[in-house]
Amino acid sequence: MKSSPPPPLSPYGVFTGTLFQYSSSPSLIAFESLPPPPNNNNNICKNKCILIGGLSDGPIPTPYTKLLETECHTLGWSLVQPVLSSSYLGFGHGSLARDSTEIGKLLEYLSAHHDAEQFALVGHSTG
């Protein structure tokens, strides 16, 4: 039997980190990649860069996501990529107010459970 070639690596890069649920109602998740030691203290990073994609986007929404992660890690920041209710096929079925509420839930969660103190929000396209 002839084996097929392996699928290509993602052109946007490979990410290592933690996937977590930051809201149970509605159920929302985010992915956080921490800087490697010594730029984090026992897997605690107080500075969070939140990358919010545009219409229909989820995690890894842009070709520059890996570069942004690298720059964040160089500066001692983690990169957080949330999935909002408006992500993927949810666009057009919500509101800016709902997106803002969900981003607020993410910031509260990161402050309470990931020791976050500073945030930078980076939007792509309509994000």
Secondary structure as the mmCIF struct_conf table of DSSP 4:
data_model
#
loop_
_struct_conf.conf_type_id
_struct_conf.id
_struct_conf.beg_label_comp_id
_struct_conf.beg_label_asym_id
_struct_conf.beg_label_seq_id
_struct_conf.end_label_comp_id
_struct_conf.end_label_asym_id
_struct_conf.end_label_seq_id
HELX_LH_PP_P HELX_LH_PP_P1 LYS A 2 SER A 10
TURN_TY1_P TURN_TY1_P1 PRO A 11 TYR A 12
STRN STRN1 THR A 18 SER A 24
TURN_TY1_P TURN_TY1_P2 SER A 25 PRO A 26
STRN STRN2 SER A 27 SER A 33
HELX_LH_PP_P HELX_LH_PP_P2 LEU A 34 PRO A 36
TURN_TY1_P TURN_TY1_P3 PRO A 37 PRO A 38
BEND BEND1 ASN A 39 ASN A 43
BEND BEND2 LYS A 46 LYS A 46
STRN STRN3 ASN A 47 ILE A 52
TURN_TY1_P TURN_TY1_P4 LEU A 55 SER A 56
BEND BEND3 PRO A 59 ILE A 60
BEND BEND4 THR A 62 THR A 62
TURN_TY1_P TURN_TY1_P5 PRO A 63 TYR A 64
HELX_RH_AL_P HELX_RH_AL_P1 THR A 65 THR A 74
TURN_TY1_P TURN_TY1_P6 LEU A 75 GLY A 76
STRN STRN4 SER A 78 VAL A 83
TURN_TY1_P TURN_TY1_P7 SER A 85 SER A 86
BEND BEND5 SER A 87 SER A 87
HELX_RH_3T_P HELX_RH_3T_P1 TYR A 88 GLY A 90
TURN_TY1_P TURN_TY1_P8 PHE A 91 GLY A 92
BEND BEND6 HIS A 93 GLY A 94
HELX_RH_AL_P HELX_RH_AL_P2 LEU A 96 HIS A 113
BEND BEND7 HIS A 114 HIS A 114
STRN STRN5 GLN A 118 GLY A 123
TURN_TY1_P TURN_TY1_P9 SER A 125 THR A 126
#
